Structures are given as structure tokens and as C-alpha cells.
Amino acid sequence: MVTATHETAHRIFQEHPEVLAPAFEALGLPPPVKADIEVLSPDVTELRPMERRVDTVLRIASSAGDDFIVAVETQTRRAPDKEANWAYYVAYLRAKFDLPVLLVAVCKNRSTASWAIGPFECRVGPWITQATRPFVLGPDTVPEITDESMMAQKPALATFTAIVHSESPNIDAILDMLARGMRPFDKETAKYWCEFLEVGLENTPARDTWKGLQKMVATYFPGRGTLFEETYLEGKAEGKAEGKAEGKAEERTALILHVLEKRGIKVPDEARDRITSCTDLDQLTTWFDRALTADSAANLFTGDPEASDDVPHDRGACG
């Protein structure tokens, strides 16, 4: 299941790989540099009997010439199936790219982090055929923020650190430092990091604390119920959005297309016309929910009445 925390981790590692610094430092590797990192497909399905996806897969170009793969998994709780799945991910990526693989598990909960470190062994009697040992980025391996200047100097790492420690007793003080550290930022930069953090905190009490601290937010993560969206979609943002049905339909249409664009999903003209011409709010909401996980624009319409592999031309209010 795709959650806000998963999406945040997925994006922050791709857009800001410097958050991997604690893992690289612990392993004696040079700090990760974005120019040396290639984002790879997270799909590790072969003949597709079932979908298998790693949250994030990166290829690291080492200055020493020893390239390697980093597979990042966000884990919110213990999961019995991960022992086999993680072993499969590592073996598959190793075979596909012929490169060594570093599996990184991101855990906010100490109990989950203790479990995720493994090792997870495939053994017959005393013989271990394979052992999987993720490097865990969690409360014990990612130091808490103790200085507000970290937000100004390393915003991605500071934001990621706060998300990792969102269940810490010190989270209120950490968030206060982040809020004060954002004061030198320009408006758009502050909006970006405010909302990145809000989405990453998901449904924890820390999210409510952060909502009380942040002053400016934006729509970098549409559909996740952030403070900006709550006020905007209820017609309160800047005194606009009067709440008329037509206006709400346009807003939801824009959010659907924005989500697809940000996820790299191509929208054919026929599908775009169907989305933009629809005025049924319930139907638009259904399409929006599907847009968060759909593999193609056509998947938005799967399950609709009279749906087929082709995009229908005539569908009443959503024709």
C-alpha cells in the first residue's frame, strides 16, 4: 500500500540523496552527490505473476570506479513477508545490474528498526545459503537535530531526520528548531520544506504540532490532506474558492493531472479530455484516488461502469 510516508521517502531519496549521508558515513563511503546518482526503475517483477516494487532504487557512481546499487525501503512496522521479499530484491538487483547492492531500511519506530536490521537467513539445517542484512536508518542511527542552523545548512537531511524521529519524546523541540531554521528561506523554499515535512509526519501527533508551527505551505504533495489543501478545498485559502461545484470540479481535475505529471505518467489527449470535461465530483474523487497509484492514465478508468481497455468517448457528466 502506498502511504504518505512511502511517497515522501521515495521522493526525498531521489531528489535529495544527501539524506543517505548517515549510512554512507557509517560504512566509510564518500558522501552521496546527486550528480553521481542515477534513479533506476523500482520494478523488480520478472514475468509479472505479482507486482514487486522497491520504494527507491539508485545507482551510485563511486569516485573509485566501484559502482553499486542502493535499494531503499520504508518500513513502518514488522512484516513477516519482508524476510523473503528483501532477499529477492537484493538477489534480483544484483543479477540484473551485476553490481553489489546496499539495502537501506528507513524506520521511525525503534522496535521496527531493531527487527529490520536482521539478519534474515535462508538456511537448511546449519547451512546458511543466503543472509540479508539491511542498513537501518532509524532513531538509533540518525542523530536528532540539536541546532536550528542544520535546517538552513542541510534542509533535506534536517527534514528527513525529523521524520525519522517523529515518534521521539523530543519531536516538539526538533520541529520548533526546524521552524526557526526556516526563517532565512525565501517563500517558495519555505513552502516546499514545510509541506514535505507535513506529509512525511503523516498521521502522527507530531503532524498537528507542525501544523501549528508552519506559516506557509504549498501544494507539492496534492491529495495528502495537508494544511494548504484543507483550507484551499474548503474555500478558505486567501478568501478564494467559493465552494461552488464547478470550481471544485476544476480544482480536482487540476489535482488529478498534477499528480499524474509529478509521478511521470503520460496522459493521452483522449484521457485528458475525459478528465477535464468531467463535472461529477464523486467520479473525480475516485479518479484522484486511483491517480496516486495508477501505472498508466488508462488505469484511472478501470472499474468505471462500461469501462474497457479504451478510453470511452461518451460518459454523461464525465464524457
N, C-alpha and C positions, 0 to 999 in steps of 0.2 A: 504494500500500500504506500502510495506517495503521500508524504506528510510535509508540512511546512518546514520542519527541521531538516528532512531529507533534501528538500529543494534548496534550502539555504546552504547546506553543506555542499551540495552539488555545484552551486554557482560560486561559492566563495573559494573553493579549491581551484576551479577553472580560471576564475578572473583574478584571484589573489593567491597564487601558490605559495607566497611567503608565509602563510599560516602553517605550512609544513615545517617551519624552522625548528620547533622543539624536537621533532622526530629526527631531522637531519643532524642537528647538533648532538643529540644523544648517540647517534650512530657514527659520528665523526665524519659526516659528509659535508661538502661545501654548501652554503645556504642556497636554497632554490631561487632561481632567477627566471622570471616569466619568459624572457627571450629564449631560454634553453628548454622550454617545456611545450610539448605538443599534446593537445587534447585528443584522445582516441575514443572510438565508439565504446559505450559501456555494454553493448550487447554481446553476451558470451553464449548465445544459443547456437547450436550447430544445425540439426535438422528440424528444429523448432517443434519438438513434441510438447514443450512447455517453455514459457518465456523465462530467461535468466538474464538479469542485468545487475552490474555492479553500479554503485552510486556514481563514482567518478573513476576514470582511467586516464592516467597521464604517462607520457613517455618523457623521461628526463635525459637530456643530453649532458653527460658529465664532461667537465673540462679535461679530465684524464682520458677521455675516449671510451670509458666503460659505461655505456648507456644502460638504463634499467627502467622497469615499469613500476609505477605506484598505483595501486588499486585502493580506493578509499571507500569504506563502508560506514555509514552512520547507524549505530545500534542503540536503541532506547531501552531495551530490556533483553533478558536472556531469551534465546530462541533455539530450541532443540535442533532445528534443521540447519543452522548455520555451520555446525561442525562439518557436515558433508558439503554444503554449498561453498564455503570458503576454500576448502581443499580443491573443489572443482574449479573455482575461479582462478586460483593460483596455477594449477596444472594447465588449464586451458590457455591462459595468457602466456605462460612460459613456452608452451608448444607453438602457439600462433606467432609470437614475435621473436622467439629464440633469444630471449633476454631474461635475466633474473628479475624476480617480482618481489616488491615490498608491499605487503598488505597492511593497511592502516585502518584501525577501527576507532571511530570517534564515539565516546561515551560520556554522558553527563552525570550518570549515576555511578557511585563508587562500587557498588555491588556488581553492577553490569560490567564495569571496567575490569574488576578482578576476575570475572568469569571469561571475558573476551580475550584476555592475554594468553589463554590456553596453557600448555599446548594441546591441540586436538589431534589425537593419534589414530591412525588406521593400522591396526595390529592383528596378527594371528598368533595366539599364544604369546611367547616372549618376543616375537619378531615384529618390529615397527617398520612397516612398508613406507609410510609417509607421516610426517608430523607438520601441522600448520600452526605457526606462531605469529599472530598479528602483533604489530606495534600499536599499542593503545595510546591515543591522545585523550586523556581524561583528567579528572581533578588532581590526580597524583603526579601526572607528567607535564601538565601545563600550569605554570605558576600563576597565581592570582595577580591581578593588577593592583599595584600599590602606589602608583603615581599617575596623576591625570595627564602628564606630559606624554605618556605612552600613546594615548589616543591621537595626539597631534603628529607624533613621530611615526607610529606604525598602526594606522587605523584598522587595517584588516586583521592584524594579529590581536589587537585590543578587543575588537568586536567578537572575534572567534573565542577568545579567552573568556569573555563574559558569558557567552552561550554555553561553553563547557562547564562553567561554574554557576550556572543558573539555579542549581539546587543547593548551593553553598549557603551557610548562615550569613556570610559576608556579602551576599549578592547586592543588597541595597546600597552598601558603601561603594561597591565596584561600579554600579550603574551611575551613582552620583559622580564618581570620578570621570566616567565616560562623558556624561552630560557636560561637565565643566571643561573637559578636554576638547569638546567640540566648538567651544566659543570662538576660536580663531578661524573656523571654517567659513567659506562662502556659503550662501544659502543652499545652492544645489548640492554641494558636497555634504552639508549637514543633513539635508533631507534624505540623501542616499543612505548614509550610515544609520540614521535614526530608524528608517524602516527596515533596513537589513537586519538590525538587531531585534526590532519588534517581532518580525516574522520568525527569527531563529529562537526566540524565547517561547514561542508557541503558546500553549495554554497554561503556562506556569504562573504562580503568583508574581514572579519577577516581571512578567509582561505588564501587569497592572501598574507596578511600580514605575516601569519605564514609560508607560503612557502618561503618568503624572509628571515625569521629568522632561520629556521631549517637548520642544516648542514648535518644531517644524517637521512635517512629514511629506512624503510624495508617493507616487503610485508605481514604484519599481517592482512590486510584487502584487499585481492585481488579483483579486479573488481570495485573498487570505484574511480578510476581515480586519485590516489594520485601521488605526485611528483615522487616517485620512479618508479611507473608503467608507467607514461607518458614517462619518459626518457628511461626506460628499453624496453618497447614495441615499441618505435620509434628507437631502436637500438643505443642509446646514452650512456647507463649506462656502465661505466668503459671501454668504447671503444668496447663493445661486441654487440651481437645481430645484425648481419649484415643486417637484414631486409629481408632475403630470406624467401620465402613462407614456406618451410619445417621447418625452425627454428621457424617461428611464429606459425605454427600449433602445434609444440611441446610445445611452451610456453602456448598457450591457453588450450591445453589438460591438462597440469600440473595445471593451474589455476582452471579448472573445478573440477578436482579431489581434489585439495586443499580446495576449497570452500565446497564441499560435506563432506570432512573429518572434517573440522572445525565446520560444522553445525550438525555433528553426524549422517549423512546419510550413511547407508551401501550401498556399491557398489558391486553387484554380479559380478562374473568373466565375465559373458556374456556381461553385460553392460560395464564393464571396457574395455573389448576387443574392443567393438564397438567404445568407445570414443577414445582410444589410436590409433586405426587404421585409424581414420578419418583424411583426409588431406584437406577437404573443409573448408576454413576459415569462410565463411558465416555460414555454419552449426554449426561449433564450437562456433561461437559467439552467435548463437541462443541458443545452449545448455548451454553456460555460463550464459546467462541472466536468463534462467529457473532455473539453479542451485542455484541462490540467494534465491528463494522462494519455490522450489520443496519440497514436503513431502517425496519423495522417488526417487531413481535413475530412476525408470521407467517413472516418470513424465517428465524427460528431453526429452523424445522422443514423448510425447503426442503432436499431431498436425503435426508431420512429415508426408510426403507422405507415404501412405500404412502403417501407424503406427497401431499397435494393442496392446493388453494388454501384449503380449510377446515381448521380445527384438528381432528384426529381425536379421537374420544371414547375409543377403546379401543386401548391400545398396550402391553399387558402390564405390565412393570415401570415403563413411562413412560406409562401411560394417562391 
